[in-house]
Amino acid sequence: MKTTFIYGIGIAVASFVLGLILFFAGFHSDPEKLGTGQMIGSIAGIVITIAGLVMVMKARREEFSPEEGFGYGRALGTGTLTALWSAITGAILTVVYATAINPGMQEIIIESEIAKMEEKGLPANAIEQAEGVMNFMTSPAMMGVSNLIAGFVFGFIFSLIVAAFLKRAPVEVAPPPPPPAEA
């Protein structure tokens, strides 16, 4: 469990650092750049998650002897537990980011979404109604909850795939030869 905990926190912290890089690069402070920042963050986040899952499964696999094996169930369990720790840590870091580091993120998201709705030609009353929902869904607490759920679900899905490649069947050890017969 210690291994999954450490790697789970590592995945979340790496993703958090990526978010900070995007913030300081201006992708989280300008509604026009937000879409690009979200795309970069999503792709890089997938890479970080898959790399972390590969590393944790390899580390856990080394903890078992070749005779024991490291089956699909153990590999999936390792990935799932790592995804859980990552999702919990990521949710906490999301709330910290949205409240302390970039408290204007909610407004940037809403401005970006309103601009997209206006481009589609939605009427003002529909945009106004949607704005109320967006205010609720982009609050720091809801962003944390959605990050917790999405992080775990996607981490589990990636674990299903990665485990298939990193499982290891037990190796059968030949029994020792019988002692020589005495004549």
Phi and psi restraints in degrees (value plus and minus 20) as a CYANA .aco file:
   2 LYS   PHI     -81.7   -41.7
   2 LYS   PSI     -60.0   -20.0
   3 THR   PHI     -83.1   -43.1
   3 THR   PSI     -66.7   -26.7
   4 THR   PHI     -84.9   -44.9
   4 THR   PSI     -56.4   -16.4
   5 PHE   PHI     -83.2   -43.2
   5 PHE   PSI     -68.4   -28.4
   6 ILE   PHI     -83.8   -43.8
   6 ILE   PSI     -66.2   -26.2
   7 TYR   PHI     -88.9   -48.9
   7 TYR   PSI     -55.3   -15.3
   8 GLY   PHI     -81.8   -41.8
   8 GLY   PSI     -65.3   -25.3
   9 ILE   PHI     -84.7   -44.7
   9 ILE   PSI     -59.2   -19.2
  10 GLY   PHI     -80.2   -40.2
  10 GLY   PSI     -63.5   -23.5
  11 ILE   PHI     -82.0   -42.0
  11 ILE   PSI     -65.1   -25.1
  12 ALA   PHI     -84.9   -44.9
  12 ALA   PSI     -62.2   -22.2
  13 VAL   PHI     -87.8   -47.8
  13 VAL   PSI     -60.2   -20.2
  14 ALA   PHI     -81.6   -41.6
  14 ALA   PSI     -61.1   -21.1
  15 SER   PHI     -86.6   -46.6
  15 SER   PSI     -57.4   -17.4
  16 PHE   PHI     -84.0   -44.0
  16 PHE   PSI     -64.6   -24.6
  17 VAL   PHI     -81.3   -41.3
  17 VAL   PSI     -60.6   -20.6
  18 LEU   PHI     -78.5   -38.5
  18 LEU   PSI     -64.4   -24.4
  19 GLY   PHI     -80.4   -40.4
  19 GLY   PSI     -59.7   -19.7
  20 LEU   PHI     -85.2   -45.2
  20 LEU   PSI     -60.7   -20.7
  21 ILE   PHI     -81.1   -41.1
  21 ILE   PSI     -65.0   -25.0
  22 LEU   PHI     -83.6   -43.6
  22 LEU   PSI     -57.4   -17.4
  23 PHE   PHI     -83.6   -43.6
  23 PHE   PSI     -69.9   -29.9
  24 PHE   PHI     -90.1   -50.1
  24 PHE   PSI     -42.0    -2.0
  25 ALA   PHI    -102.8   -62.8
  25 ALA   PSI     -23.0    17.0
  26 GLY   PHI      71.9   111.9
  26 GLY   PSI     -15.6    24.4
  27 PHE   PHI     -98.0   -58.0
  27 PHE   PSI     -34.6     5.4
  28 HIS   PHI    -131.0   -91.0
  28 HIS   PSI      -6.2    33.8
  29 SER   PHI    -146.9  -106.9
  29 SER   PSI     -14.9    25.1
  30 ASP   PHI    -156.3  -116.3
  30 ASP   PSI      99.5   139.5
  31 PRO   PHI     -76.8   -36.8
  31 PRO   PSI     -51.4   -11.4
  32 GLU   PHI     -90.6   -50.6
  32 GLU   PSI     -50.2   -10.2
  33 LYS   PHI    -112.0   -72.0
  33 LYS   PSI     -30.1     9.9
  34 LEU   PHI     -79.9   -39.9
  34 LEU   PSI     -62.9   -22.9
  35 GLY   PHI     -80.1   -40.1
  35 GLY   PSI     -63.0   -23.0
  36 THR   PHI     -85.1   -45.1
  36 THR   PSI     -62.5   -22.5
  37 GLY   PHI     -82.2   -42.2
  37 GLY   PSI     -59.1   -19.1
  38 GLN   PHI     -86.5   -46.5
  38 GLN   PSI     -58.6   -18.6
  39 MET   PHI     -85.1   -45.1
  39 MET   PSI     -67.2   -27.2
  40 ILE   PHI     -80.9   -40.9
  40 ILE   PSI     -65.3   -25.3
  41 GLY   PHI     -82.6   -42.6
  41 GLY   PSI     -59.1   -19.1
  42 SER   PHI     -87.0   -47.0
  42 SER   PSI     -67.9   -27.9
  43 ILE   PHI     -86.1   -46.1
  43 ILE   PSI     -67.8   -27.8
  44 ALA   PHI     -85.1   -45.1
  44 ALA   PSI     -55.2   -15.2
  45 GLY   PHI     -83.9   -43.9
  45 GLY   PSI     -59.1   -19.1
  46 ILE   PHI     -84.0   -44.0
  46 ILE   PSI     -63.9   -23.9
  47 VAL   PHI     -82.6   -42.6
  47 VAL   PSI     -64.7   -24.7
  48 ILE   PHI     -80.3   -40.3
  48 ILE   PSI     -65.8   -25.8
  49 THR   PHI     -84.2   -44.2
  49 THR   PSI     -67.9   -27.9
  50 ILE   PHI     -84.5   -44.5
  50 ILE   PSI     -62.7   -22.7
  51 ALA   PHI     -81.8   -41.8
  51 ALA   PSI     -62.6   -22.6
  52 GLY   PHI     -83.8   -43.8
  52 GLY   PSI     -60.8   -20.8
  53 LEU   PHI     -86.7   -46.7
  53 LEU   PSI     -59.5   -19.5
  54 VAL   PHI     -82.1   -42.1
  54 VAL   PSI     -65.6   -25.6
  55 MET   PHI     -85.2   -45.2
  55 MET   PSI     -62.5   -22.5
  56 VAL   PHI     -89.0   -49.0
  56 VAL   PSI     -58.1   -18.1
  57 MET   PHI     -88.3   -48.3
  57 MET   PSI     -56.8   -16.8
  58 LYS   PHI     -86.4   -46.4
  58 LYS   PSI     -60.8   -20.8
  59 ALA   PHI     -83.8   -43.8
  59 ALA   PSI     -64.7   -24.7
  60 ARG   PHI     -87.5   -47.5
  60 ARG   PSI     -57.4   -17.4
  61 ARG   PHI     -81.8   -41.8
  61 ARG   PSI     -55.9   -15.9
  62 GLU   PHI     -88.8   -48.8
  62 GLU   PSI     -38.9     1.1
  63 GLU   PHI     -96.4   -56.4
  63 GLU   PSI     -32.1     7.9
  64 PHE   PHI    -130.3   -90.3
  64 PHE   PSI     120.0   160.0
  65 SER   PHI     -89.7   -49.7
  65 SER   PSI     136.9   176.9
  66 PRO   PHI     -79.1   -39.1
  66 PRO   PSI     -50.4   -10.4
  67 GLU   PHI     -88.0   -48.0
  67 GLU   PSI     -54.4   -14.4
  68 GLU   PHI     -93.2   -53.2
  68 GLU   PSI     -58.8   -18.8
  69 GLY   PHI      61.4   101.4
  69 GLY   PSI     152.7   192.7
  70 PHE   PHI    -162.5  -122.5
  70 PHE   PSI      62.2   102.2
  71 GLY   PHI     -90.4   -50.4
  71 GLY   PSI     157.0   197.0
  72 TYR   PHI     -80.1   -40.1
  72 TYR   PSI     -59.8   -19.8
  73 GLY   PHI     -82.1   -42.1
  73 GLY   PSI     -64.9   -24.9
  74 ARG   PHI     -85.4   -45.4
  74 ARG   PSI     -62.4   -22.4
  75 ALA   PHI     -83.5   -43.5
  75 ALA   PSI     -64.8   -24.8
  76 LEU   PHI     -84.7   -44.7
  76 LEU   PSI     -61.6   -21.6
  77 GLY   PHI     -80.5   -40.5
  77 GLY   PSI     -61.6   -21.6
  78 THR   PHI     -81.1   -41.1
  78 THR   PSI     -68.0   -28.0
  79 GLY   PHI     -85.2   -45.2
  79 GLY   PSI     -60.1   -20.1
  80 THR   PHI     -85.9   -45.9
  80 THR   PSI     -64.3   -24.3
  81 LEU   PHI     -86.1   -46.1
  81 LEU   PSI     -58.2   -18.2
  82 THR   PHI     -83.7   -43.7
  82 THR   PSI     -62.4   -22.4
  83 ALA   PHI     -82.3   -42.3
  83 ALA   PSI     -57.5   -17.5
  84 LEU   PHI     -84.3   -44.3
  84 LEU   PSI     -69.7   -29.7
  85 TRP   PHI     -81.2   -41.2
  85 TRP   PSI     -59.6   -19.6
  86 SER   PHI     -85.1   -45.1
  86 SER   PSI     -62.7   -22.7
  87 ALA   PHI     -85.6   -45.6
  87 ALA   PSI     -61.8   -21.8
  88 ILE   PHI     -84.2   -44.2
  88 ILE   PSI     -68.6   -28.6
  89 THR   PHI     -84.5   -44.5
  89 THR   PSI     -62.1   -22.1
  90 GLY   PHI     -82.2   -42.2
  90 GLY   PSI     -57.8   -17.8
  91 ALA   PHI     -84.4   -44.4
  91 ALA   PSI     -62.6   -22.6
  92 ILE   PHI     -83.8   -43.8
  92 ILE   PSI     -65.0   -25.0
  93 LEU   PHI     -86.5   -46.5
  93 LEU   PSI     -51.7   -11.7
  94 THR   PHI     -84.2   -44.2
  94 THR   PSI     -63.4   -23.4
  95 VAL   PHI     -84.8   -44.8
  95 VAL   PSI     -62.0   -22.0
  96 VAL   PHI     -81.3   -41.3
  96 VAL   PSI     -65.6   -25.6
  97 TYR   PHI     -80.9   -40.9
  97 TYR   PSI     -66.5   -26.5
  98 ALA   PHI     -94.7   -54.7
  98 ALA   PSI     -40.4    -0.4
  99 THR   PHI    -121.5   -81.5
  99 THR   PSI     -59.0   -19.0
 100 ALA   PHI    -124.8   -84.8
 100 ALA   PSI     -58.1   -18.1
 101 ILE   PHI    -110.5   -70.5
 101 ILE   PSI     -67.8   -27.8
 102 ASN   PHI    -153.1  -113.1
 102 ASN   PSI      50.8    90.8
 103 PRO   PHI     -86.1   -46.1
 103 PRO   PSI     -34.3     5.7
 104 GLY   PHI    -106.8   -66.8
 104 GLY   PSI     -18.5    21.5
 105 MET   PHI     -79.2   -39.2
 105 MET   PSI     -59.9   -19.9
 106 GLN   PHI     -79.1   -39.1
 106 GLN   PSI     -65.8   -25.8
 107 GLU   PHI     -85.8   -45.8
 107 GLU   PSI     -57.6   -17.6
 108 ILE   PHI     -83.6   -43.6
 108 ILE   PSI     -64.3   -24.3
 109 ILE   PHI     -81.6   -41.6
 109 ILE   PSI     -66.6   -26.6
 110 ILE   PHI     -83.9   -43.9
 110 ILE   PSI     -63.7   -23.7
 111 GLU   PHI     -79.8   -39.8
 111 GLU   PSI     -62.9   -22.9
 112 SER   PHI     -83.1   -43.1
 112 SER   PSI     -63.9   -23.9
 113 GLU   PHI     -88.8   -48.8
 113 GLU   PSI     -58.1   -18.1
 114 ILE   PHI     -84.5   -44.5
 114 ILE   PSI     -61.0   -21.0
 115 ALA   PHI     -80.9   -40.9
 115 ALA   PSI     -60.6   -20.6
 116 LYS   PHI     -84.2   -44.2
 116 LYS   PSI     -60.0   -20.0
 117 MET   PHI     -87.4   -47.4
 117 MET   PSI     -59.1   -19.1
 118 GLU   PHI     -85.4   -45.4
 118 GLU   PSI     -57.3   -17.3
 119 GLU   PHI     -83.1   -43.1
 119 GLU   PSI     -52.8   -12.8
 120 LYS   PHI     -99.2   -59.2
 120 LYS   PSI     -29.6    10.4
 121 GLY   PHI      63.3   103.3
 121 GLY   PSI       4.5    44.5
 122 LEU   PHI     -88.0   -48.0
 122 LEU   PSI     124.9   164.9
 123 PRO   PHI     -87.4   -47.4
 123 PRO   PSI     136.3   176.3
 124 ALA   PHI     -80.3   -40.3
 124 ALA   PSI     -57.0   -17.0
 125 ASN   PHI     -88.3   -48.3
 125 ASN   PSI     -52.7   -12.7
 126 ALA   PHI     -89.4   -49.4
 126 ALA   PSI     -58.9   -18.9
 127 ILE   PHI     -86.0   -46.0
 127 ILE   PSI     -60.2   -20.2
 128 GLU   PHI     -83.8   -43.8
 128 GLU   PSI     -61.8   -21.8
 129 GLN   PHI     -84.6   -44.6
 129 GLN   PSI     -62.6   -22.6
 130 ALA   PHI     -85.7   -45.7
 130 ALA   PSI     -51.8   -11.8
 131 GLU   PHI     -82.7   -42.7
 131 GLU   PSI     -56.4   -16.4
 132 GLY   PHI     -82.9   -42.9
 132 GLY   PSI     -63.3   -23.3
 133 VAL   PHI     -86.1   -46.1
 133 VAL   PSI     -62.2   -22.2
 134 MET   PHI     -83.4   -43.4
 134 MET   PSI     -57.8   -17.8
 135 ASN   PHI     -79.5   -39.5
 135 ASN   PSI     -61.0   -21.0
 136 PHE   PHI     -90.1   -50.1
 136 PHE   PSI     -67.6   -27.6
 137 MET   PHI     -91.6   -51.6
 137 MET   PSI     -42.2    -2.2
 138 THR   PHI    -121.8   -81.8
 138 THR   PSI     -10.0    30.0
 139 SER   PHI     -85.7   -45.7
 139 SER   PSI     132.2   172.2
 140 PRO   PHI     -74.3   -34.3
 140 PRO   PSI     -60.5   -20.5
 141 ALA   PHI     -84.5   -44.5
 141 ALA   PSI     -64.7   -24.7
 142 MET   PHI     -89.4   -49.4
 142 MET   PSI     -53.9   -13.9
 143 MET   PHI     -84.3   -44.3
 143 MET   PSI     -58.6   -18.6
 144 GLY   PHI     -84.6   -44.6
 144 GLY   PSI     -64.1   -24.1
 145 VAL   PHI     -84.5   -44.5
 145 VAL   PSI     -65.3   -25.3
 146 SER   PHI     -86.6   -46.6
 146 SER   PSI     -54.8   -14.8
 147 ASN   PHI     -86.3   -46.3
 147 ASN   PSI     -58.8   -18.8
 148 LEU   PHI     -81.2   -41.2
 148 LEU   PSI     -69.7   -29.7
 149 ILE   PHI     -87.9   -47.9
 149 ILE   PSI     -71.7   -31.7
 150 ALA   PHI     -84.4   -44.4
 150 ALA   PSI     -60.8   -20.8
 151 GLY   PHI     -80.7   -40.7
 151 GLY   PSI     -62.4   -22.4
 152 PHE   PHI     -90.3   -50.3
 152 PHE   PSI     -64.5   -24.5
 153 VAL   PHI     -81.6   -41.6
 153 VAL   PSI     -69.5   -29.5
 154 PHE   PHI     -87.4   -47.4
 154 PHE   PSI     -57.4   -17.4
 155 GLY   PHI     -81.5   -41.5
 155 GLY   PSI     -59.4   -19.4
 156 PHE   PHI     -86.3   -46.3
 156 PHE   PSI     -63.8   -23.8
 157 ILE   PHI     -81.7   -41.7
 157 ILE   PSI     -65.0   -25.0
 158 PHE   PHI     -84.5   -44.5
 158 PHE   PSI     -55.0   -15.0
 159 SER   PHI     -84.6   -44.6
 159 SER   PSI     -57.9   -17.9
 160 LEU   PHI     -77.4   -37.4
 160 LEU   PSI     -60.5   -20.5
 161 ILE   PHI     -98.1   -58.1
 161 ILE   PSI     -69.3   -29.3
 162 VAL   PHI     -83.3   -43.3
 162 VAL   PSI     -58.5   -18.5
 163 ALA   PHI     -80.2   -40.2
 163 ALA   PSI     -53.5   -13.5
 164 ALA   PHI     -83.6   -43.6
 164 ALA   PSI     -50.2   -10.2
 165 PHE   PHI    -109.6   -69.6
 165 PHE   PSI     -44.8    -4.8
 166 LEU   PHI    -127.1   -87.1
 166 LEU   PSI     -14.8    25.2
 167 LYS   PHI     -88.9   -48.9
 167 LYS   PSI     136.8   176.8
 168 ARG   PHI    -160.7  -120.7
 168 ARG   PSI     102.1   142.1
 169 ALA   PHI     -90.8   -50.8
 169 ALA   PSI     129.4   169.4
 170 PRO   PHI     -84.8   -44.8
 170 PRO   PSI     124.1   164.1
 171 VAL   PHI    -115.6   -75.6
 171 VAL   PSI     107.7   147.7
 172 GLU   PHI    -101.6   -61.6
 172 GLU   PSI     109.9   149.9
 173 VAL   PHI    -116.2   -76.2
 173 VAL   PSI     110.5   150.5
 174 ALA   PHI     -86.4   -46.4
 174 ALA   PSI     118.4   158.4
 175 PRO   PHI     -86.1   -46.1
 175 PRO   PSI     131.9   171.9
 176 PRO   PHI     -83.5   -43.5
 176 PRO   PSI     129.6   169.6
 177 PRO   PHI     -85.9   -45.9
 177 PRO   PSI     130.5   170.5
 178 PRO   PHI     -86.7   -46.7
 178 PRO   PSI     132.8   172.8
 179 PRO   PHI     -85.0   -45.0
 179 PRO   PSI     129.8   169.8
 180 PRO   PHI     -84.2   -44.2
 180 PRO   PSI     123.6   163.6
 181 ALA   PHI     -93.8   -53.8
 181 ALA   PSI     118.8   158.8
 182 GLU   PHI    -106.1   -66.1
 182 GLU   PSI     115.9   155.9
